[in-house]
Amino acid sequence: MIYPTVNDTTFTRALNSARLCLDEKKFDVVMLGARQFGQERGEVMSALPEQDAATLRETPLMIFSITKAIVGTAIARMVDQRLLRWDDPLHHFIPELKAAGGDFLALRVEDVFLHRTGLKDCPWHKSSPAELVAAGFQWAPRTAASYRTSPYQLIRQVLLSVGARASAQEVLQDWIFTPCGMPNTSFCPADLAKTIPCNFTTIPLDEFCAAEICGAGLWSTCNDLMNFADAVITPGRLMSQPTFEAMREADILRTPDNNKAFLIRSRGWNKELIFNHQPQRAFLHGGAAGSVLWCDPEANLIVAFIANRCGVGNDDAFRTIGEFYADC
């Protein structure tokens, strides 16, 4: 088996790919970082005035659904310490589900991460347990899978219960941000005026931040995300190897969408094949602003493609990350 290598040739190829989407004005900022065996290469490309690369690497921006991977890793650490199990019923932590009865009693913690709850989608900032119960099911739990963000608010309640804190921010600070060296990651930056801009306006920013949207609500930086991914793939740093393997184990379930037969996910991460030569051992998560965080533990490789324009898609990130595997 040939493993990818981060060197002058592969990083230049990836950088040229990343630069192309900036030249096409898809993003205002593109940051590319690759770290292998502790050696890091990084580059920041920006159309933003009066912003140097070092500042941008430490400036928060919306990471949207990469939040799912961070929250999933926090739950994995709790599983590792035997504070809960992946197959624990959600109603053990959420009284509203127990009171609702029926299929709500069948929901498990892992169903949210594997996108197989069957719950109808709700607006992100209006997805309290009571609101999700009122919306009801689109299909029975675990009979089909469809990508959802709003059910992650049920995981917020699990975090509060197991983490014994008043906010998800405090729980993640204890379980992820501090252990991984992520000083600039939060649900609400100290100064929203000093963040990398994004064209996401569907939800007012104050409501977005206050809701602690555990499927899409975190702000972070390129440096913080690199530190997080590095901690995840370092054996024994965040969890035992059996728990790590359970977290990244692929689950395949049929979707109700005739255009896409299957959804392939792990507990918090995406496992779908995105580009040629992508190894099945790797895992990733993307965000709605164009960013993708990539982990390949066997190659001791992480890649972060960080961008800032909501709705553009992740194709540029996947093409860029794929350049590290072009010779494999």
N, C-alpha and C positions, 0 to 999 in steps of 0.2 A: 504494500500500500504506500502510495506517495502522499506525503503530508504537505500542506501549504507552508510557504516560508515568506516571512516579511523581510524583504531586502530592497535594495535600491530599485530593482527592476519592477517587482510586483507593486511596491508602494507608488511608484511613478505612474504605472498603469491605472491603479485605482484612483490616484489623485487626478489624472486626466479625465477619467470618467466623472468624478465628482465636479470637476471644474466645468465640464460641458453643461450640466444642468444649471449652473450659476450663469454661464454665458447666455443660456436660453431664457434667463430671467424667471426661472421657476421659483427660485428662493432668493431671499435677501442675504442669508447667511448659510454657509455650508461648512461644517467642521468634520474632518475625517481623522480618526485616531485608530491606530492598530498597536496592540501590545502582545508580544510573544516572548515567553520565558523572561518576563520582567523588562524586556527592552521595548521602548515605546517610540513610535514615530507619529507625528501629528501635524496637521496643517489646517489653517482657518482661512476661508475665502469669504469676503464680505463686500456687499454693495452699500453697507450702512456707513454714513459719514462719521468721521472722528471716532472710530472704534478700532483699537489695535487688537491684534490676535490674542494676546495674553488676557486682555480684559474680557473679550468675548468668551473665552474658554471658561471664565469664572462667572459669567452673567447668566442668570436663570432664564429659561424659556419653557414654554409648555411642552411636556413630553407625552401628553395624552395617554394612549394605551400601553406605553412602556410601564406605566403605573401598575398594570396587571402583573407584570413579571416581578416587580418589587414587592407587591402585596403577597403574591404567591410564595415568594421566597421567605417572607416573614412567617407565613403560615407553616411552611416546611420546617422552619427552625422550631416552631412550637410543637409540631409533630415529633421532631427529633428529640425534644425534651419531654415527650410523653404528656404534654398538657392537653392534647386533643389528638384525634385521628382523622385521616382524610375522609373516612366513611361515617364520621359522626353525623347524626341527624341535625340539621340546622335548627330545628325547633328546640333543641336542648339549650340554645343560646338566645333564641328570639321568641318571646312569649306570643307575639302576634301570629306566628306560624302555628304554634301549638293550639291557640284558640280557634284558628281557621279550620283545622282538621283536614280530612280528605287527603288529596295529593300533596298538600303542603307538609304533611308528616313524612312523606317519602323523600323529601329533598335532603341531600347530603352536602357536606362542605365541598367535596371535590367536584360536585356537579356544576358549581358556578365556574370553576376554572376550566372545566372541560366543555363548557357552553351547552350543557344538556339538561338544564333545569326545566325547559319547556315554558318558562314564564314569558308573558308578553313584555315587550320592551316599553319602558316609560322614559320620560325626559330625565336626563342624568341627575339634575338637581332636585327632582321631585320623585325620588325612588326610595322613600322610606319603606320599612317593612309593611306598614299599613297601606301605603299606596300600591306596593307590589301585590299585596293580597287582594286589594280592590280590583286591580287590573286582571288578575287571574292567569290562567294557563292558555297557551296556544296549542300545546299538545302535552301528553303525559310525560312526567320526568323520565329521562333516559331512553325514550323511544326515538328521539331524533336530536340533532344538534344544530344550533344556529348561533352565530356570533352575537353576543349580547354584552352590553356594558352595565345597564341598570341593575342586574342581580348582584353585582359586586357590592352594592350597598348592604346586602345581607352579610357579606364578609366583614364589612366595617363593624357590624354589631358583634361578630365573632372576635375581632381584634380587641374591641373594648372590653368584652367579657373576659377573655383569656389574659389579655395584657394588663387588666386592672388599672386602666387609665381613663381619664375623662375625654380624651380625644384620640383619633387615629394618628394624628401627628405625633403625639407623645409615645404611642405604642411603636410606631415605625422608628422614632428616634432611638428607642431602647433596643429594638431588635435588628434594625438595618442601618440607619444613617450613621450612628456612632460606630458600630463594629466595622463598617465598610469604609469609613472616612468620607462621608458625604455631607460636609458642612453647609452646602448651599441648596439642599433639596428640602422642599416643604410643600404643603398645600396652599400656602399663602406667603409669597415673598415679602420681606420687610418693606420694600418700596416697589410697588407695581410699575411706577414710572421708570424704574431702572431695570427693566427686563427687556429681552429681545422681543420685538413686536411680532404679532401673529394676527392673521386676518379672521380669527375666530370670534364671532360676535353673537352667536345664537343665544347664549346665556350671559346675562350681565356678570362682569368679572367678580363683583362682590358676592353674588350668589354662588358663582362657580367655586370660589375659594372657601366660602363658609360651609358648603355642603360636604367637604372632604370626600370627593367623588373617588372611591377606591378602585374604580376601573379606568379612570382617565384624568384624575385631577391634580397630579403632582407637577410641580415645576422643578427643574434640575439644571445641571450644567454638564458640559462635555466631560470635564474632569471628574465630577461626581459619578457619572454613569460609567466611565472607564474603571473607576475604583470599585464600583458595585460589581460589575461583570468579572473583574479580576478576583474579587473575593468569592464569588459564586463558584468559579472553576478551580479554586485552590483547594485541594483535598483536605478535608478536616477543618477548614477555617470556619465555616458557618454551620456545617452539619456533618453527620456521619455519612460514609459512602452509601450504605443502604437507603438512607433517606434521600440522598442526592439522586440515586438511580430511580427511586419512586417518583421524585419530582419531575424528572425529565422523560419518564416512560411515555411513549406515544399511545394515545387513545384514538381509535378510528370509529366514527359514527356517521351513519347516513344523515344527510341533510334533507329538509323538505323542498329545497330548491332544485328544480330539474336541471338547471344549468351547472350545478356543482354537486357531484354525487356524494362526496365525503368531506368531513371536517377532521383534520388531524391536529390534535392539541396535546399538550402535557399539562401538568398541574401548575398553571401560571404562565406557560411558555407556548410558543408556536412551534410545531414540528413539521409543517407542510414543506414540500419541496418547491423551492422558489426559482432556482437557477441551475443550469447544467453543472454537473460535478459537485453539487451540494451533498455533503456527507450526512447520512441519517443520524450519525452520532451527535450532530450539532443541534443547537436550539436558538431561538431568537424571539424578539418581539418588536413590532413596529408601532409607530404612533401616527396620529392623523395629520401632524405637521410635516411629514416626510421623513422622520427619523427612524432608524433601525439600530437595535443593539444586538450584536451577534456573539455567540459563545461556542467555541469548539474546544472542549476540555482535553480531548486526546492530543490535539495539536498544540495545546497550551496557547490558544489564540483567541483574542477578543478584538472585535472591530466595532467602532461606533461611527455611524453616519448620522450626524445631527443637523437638522434643518428646521425651517421656521415658517412654512406657509401651509396652513391648514387646507386640506382638500386636494392637494396636488398628487398625492399617492406616494407609494414606496418603491416604485419601479426603479428610480434612479439609485436608491440605496442598494437594492438587490443587485443591480448591474455592477455597481462599484465594488461591493463585497465579493461578488463572483470573480472579480479580477485576481483575487488572491488564490483562487482555485483553478484558474485557467490552465495551468500546467499539470494538474493532478490527473 
